[in-house]
Amino acid sequence: MEVTDDDIRNLTTKASLPLVFRRFIKDWPICEWDENKWSSVFGGREIPFRCLRKNFVSDEPCWERRCQVKKMTFPTFLGMLNTSQEWMYFDYKYLHQWFGNESELCKAISWKKFGYPDKGPQETTLWVGSKGCHTPAHQDTYGYNIIAQVHGRKRWILFPPEAGGLKPTRVPYEESSVYSELNFYCPSDLDVFKGLSGGRMVELNAGDALLVPRGWWHYVQNVYPLNIALNVWLPHEKDNSTQVSEALIKILIAQLCKDLPQETARLLVNPNEDDIADTPLAVLFLQLETVVKTYLDKKRKSRRVKRQKTLEDNTEPDVEEFDLKSILDNDNNKINVVPTISSNDLIELIKGNIKEFVNSKSQDEDEVDGGTSSLCLTKAVIDSFSQSNVIDLVKQNLFAKLG
């Protein structure tokens, strides 16, 4: 039986494991666009690429702060794919901010096949990069994620939310992202990866899609000269509670950044949070007040609904449970749980990176600004206050005080 859009929406909403959809979007016209077509779509504008030397070896991940931003046209970028000693990434860019709604690219975007006909270019982000460019391992605190690979090949390494050994940190700080201190690209020390369990790995080709459930850790690396992907984040029922957590952490980070030396404060945050120290405390508390009110209102409404249900006789027939297993078991659907990867195989993958990219004198991490190792005490304080058990206790006390 062929799956419907509603089936896929149910699947993405309820799945607790990452799923790969092979050739699911092969009918999207943009999956057939070649380099010349993409050049015409971008035109002659200069766009900012985040760049770093491919042979950079470090204990820490390649934080954004360590990268240089270089502006170039898309054809210039294409001309450098096979010659540049740097990887280049035009990443996390919302389509509507870079292309008009009437552009050919924006008109081509629809998430209807996944059961979300209301999602389009306004909610879609674009990721364009060369071989070796990557996003450090992290987990998104809000929602869940659907990725559509439209050109090239991209590798995803994933771990469940509860995975141990990933060393979570909020430094550098970015709202909605918790980073891992492990460098999955070209690390100085491979021993930290021994014994990591629960890992999964998949490589997406053009026409494939991926579901990353809420809270799953992911490290993403381009393994083809030109890679282009799109994604959409979708809301989760637990987001209201998480927004309160993030607002509390933001107040802590902002106040530290206001009082620390500028260079130190700069290292505490990702570049997209550079204005956090300039945000008045009153504004931060207003943001907290707003998300707390939303959470409490939703909680009260949920309780009223539950009480009402207990008072009414349920004469309606039971709704048939969504059959996730039958969809995954049907080979014709080409939807599969992302395969597991052992820590030994993961280490071999990382060794492959080092062998491929560190083929000359590696660039020592001391030669590149933007590291966080010098922030030892400050970082430890932030991470201690930001741990989920601490924030959850603060929230519990806060909600109790507010009734």
N, C-alpha and C positions, 0 to 999 in steps of 0.2 A: 504494500500500500504506500502510495506516494505521500510524503509529509506535506502539510499545508503551512502557510505563513503563521497561522495560530499555533500549530504544533511547534514550530521553531521558536516562537516567542515563549511558549511554555518551557521549552527546553532551556533557553538562555536564562530564564527567570529562576528555574528550580535546580539546575545542575550545580553540583558542589565540586565537580572536577573539571579541569580545562578540557575543552572539546575542539577538535580540528574538523573543519568542513572542507573536504577535498573537492576541488573544482566546483564549488558551490556557486561562485560568482563568475564563472567562466563566460556567462552571457553578458556581463557588463562590458559595454563597448570600450571603456578605458583600459581593460585588460589587454586589448589588442593594440593600444597606442605604442608606436615606436619612439625612438629618441627624437626624431625630427618632429613628430606630432607634439611631444611634450615641449620641445623648444618653441614651437609656435604658440602653445598655450601660455607659456611664461612670457613670451615676447622678449623685448630688449631691456626690461627692467633689471636693476641690480637687486639681488636678494642676499640676506645675511646667512652665511654658513658658519657653524661652530666647528672649529678646526683644532686638531692636535696631532703631533707626530705619531706615526703608526708604531714606532719602536719604543714608545714610552713605557718603562717598567716602573711599577710603584707598589708600595704596601697598600696605599689607599686607592680607591676607585678614581677614575678620570673625572673628577668633579667638573661641573660647568665652569667654575671659576678658573680652572686651570687651562681652559680653552681660549683661543683667540677667535674673535668674530671677524670674518672677512667677507666683504661684499663683492659679488660677481654676478654676471649674467648666467643664465642656465647653459647656453652654448659654451661659455668659458669653463664652467664647471664640468661639462661633458668632456671637453678637451683635456682636462687634467686627471681624468679618472684612472688612467693607466700609467701616469708619470709622476703624480704628486707623492711626496713622502709623508703627506698628512692624510688622515681621514677627514671628510667634510660632511656636515649634517645640517640640513635645513629642517628642523624638527619642531614638533608640537605647535604647528601653525594652523589656526582656525581658517577654514576656506573663505568665509565671508569677509574676513579682514584683509585678504590678499587678492581675491577675485570677486568681481561683481556677480550678483545673483543671476544675471542674464548671461554670464560667461558659459562657454561650452562645458567646462569642467563642473561648475556648480549644477548645471542642468542635468548632468549625467549621474548625480549622486542621489540615491534613494536607498533607505534601509528597509524597504517594504518586504523583501524576501525573508528578512529576519523577524517579521511581525511588527515592525515599527514604521508604518507609512508616514507618520508625522515627523520623522527625523530626516533631516536633509543637510544641506551645506552649512546651515547655521550651527549645527551641533557637531560637525565633522572636522577632524584635524588631519593635517597632511604631514607626512614624514618622507623626506627625500634625502638619500645619502649614498656615499661611496662605500666600497668594501672596507670593513674594519670599524666603521663608525658604530657607536653603540650607546645604549642608555644604561647607566649603572643599575645594579640590582636594587629593586625597591618594591614596596607594595602601595597601592592606591587606597587611601582610607575611605574614599567615597565610591559608591556604585560598583558596577561591573563593566567589563570592557569587551567590545567586539572589534576585531581587526580584520581588514580586508587587504590582502596583498595583491597589488595590481601590476607590479613589474619587479623582476628580479627574484632574489631568494633571501629570506631572513630567518635567523635562528632564535628560538625562544627557549630559555631554560627557566623552569617554574618550580616553585616550592609552595606547599600548603601554608596557610596563615600561621599555624602553630609550629612550624618547623623550627628546630633548634639549631644553634651554631651559626646563624646568619649575622649575628651581632647588629641588631637594629640601632639606628641613631637618628636624631633629629638635627644633626649638624652635618652638612649645611641644611638649614631649615627651608622648607617649602610647604606651604599649606597643602594638605591632602596627600603628601608623599612621605613615607618613612623609608629611609635608605638603609642598605646593608653596608657594613664597613668592608666587606670582602670585595676584592678586585677580581672579577671574572674574566677580564680582558688579558692583561699580561702582568700577573702578580709577581712580586719578589719571592713570595713564600707559598709553596703549594701544599704545605702540611695542613693549613687551615681548612682545606677542602676534604681531608680524610674523615670518613665517618659521617659526612652529611647524608641524611636519609630523606626520603620522600620526594626526591627530585624527579622532574619529568622534562623531556626535551622533544621539540618538534621543529622542523624546518618548513616554512611556508613558501610555496611557489605561486606565481601569478595565477589568480583564479581561486586560491585557497582562502579560507577565513578561519579565525580562531576566537573562541570564547575564553576569556580570563574571568573566572568567578570572583566575587568580592573577597578582597584581602589576600589573594594569592600573590606571592613574591614572583617577580619576573626580571630576568636579565635578557636584553634584546640586542642582537648584533647582526649587521648586514654581512652576508657571505657571498655577495655577487657584486660586480663593479658598479652597477646602477640599481638601486632599490627604491621603490616607491610604494608606500602603504597609506591607507586611510583608517581612521578608527572613530568610534563613537562611544562615549561613556553614558551609561544608563543608570538612573537612580535606583537605590535599594531602600527597602523599608527601614533599615537601621541607620540611614544617613542622618536623620534628625538628631539622634543621640551623638553620632560622631561629630556633627557640626559644633555641638557644645564642647566636646573635647578639644577640637581644633581651635576654637575661640579662646579657651583657657590657655592653651600652649602658646598661642599667638601673643597674648598679653605678656607672658613671661619673656618670650624672645624679644619683643619690641622694647620692653623696659630695660633689658640688658643691653641691647644695641644703643639705646639713648645714652647710657652712662659709660660704656666702654670706649676706648680709643677707636677712631674711625677705621683704621686698618684691621683691628681685631674684629670689630662689628661686621665688617665687610666679609670676613671669612666665615662668619656664623650662618650666613644666608646664601641661597642661590641668587643669581643676578636678577631674576624676576621678582625678588622680594627686597630689592635694594631700598625701596621707599618706606620700609616698615618702621624705621627709627623716626621718620617724620610724621607718622600717624599719631594724632593726639590721643592721649589716654581716654578721653571722653568718647571718642569715636570707637575705640576698641571695646569699651564697656557697653556702648550702644549696640554694637554688633553682637556681643555676648547676650545682652538682654533680648534681642530679637530672636536668636536661635533657641534660647532657653524658653521663651514664651511659646514658640512654635512647637517645641518638644512637649512641654507640659500640656498645651491645648490638645495635641494629638493623643497624649496619654489619657487625658480625661475623656475624650471622645471614645477612645477604644474601650475604656471601662464601662461607659454608658451603654455601648453596643453589646458588650458581653452580658451586662445585667439584664438588658432587654431580652436577649436571646433566652436567658434562663427562665424568664417569665412567660414566654410564649411556647405553645406546643409546636413542635417542628413536624408539620404534616407533609412537607415536600419530600420527594424521593431523594436519596443520597446522590450527590453528583459523582459521576464516574471518575475515578482517580486517573490522573494523567499517566500514561504508560511510557515512561522514559526508557525502560529496558528494551521494549520491543522496537523502538526507533533505532537505538544503538545496535541492536542485534541484527537489524536488516542491512545486509551488505550493500543493497542497491542505494541506500541513502548516503553512503560514503561519509558518515558522521562517526567519529571514533574518539574515545578518550585518549588524550595525549599519552604516549608511552612513557614508562618509567626509565630512569637512567641511574646507574649505580654511581657511587662516589668515585670509584676507580675509572669508569668510563668518562665521567665528568672531568677528572684530572687529565685524561688523555686528550680530551677536546681542548682544554686550556693549553696543554703542551703544544698542540697543533697551532694555536694562535702564536705562541712564543716562537716556534720554529719558523712560521711564515713571516711574522712581522719584525722580529728582533734578529735580523740577519746581518746587522752591522752593529757598531757600538751603540748600545742603548742609551737613551737620554735619561740621566739620573733625575729622580724626582726633586732633588734640591735645586735643579736648574729651572724648574717650572713653578711659578707662584701659584697660590690657590690651595695649598694643602691645609689640612685641619689638625695635623699632629701636634702643632705648637699650642693648641687650645686645650691641653689636657684637662686642667681643672674645670674650666668654664664648660667644656663639652660634657664632662662627667656630671656636673650639676644639672645641665639642661636635660641630659638623657635620664638622670635619676628622677627628676620631676615629671618627665614626659612618659614614663612607663605606664602601661595601661592600668596596672593595679593601683597606682597612685592617682592618676586622673579619674579613674572610676570611683575611688573613694571621695575625691573632691566633689565630683558630680553628685554622688549620693548625699553628701552633707549639704550641698548647695540646694538640691531639690527639696530636701527635708526642711531647710530654713525658709524656702519660698512657698512651701505648702503644696 
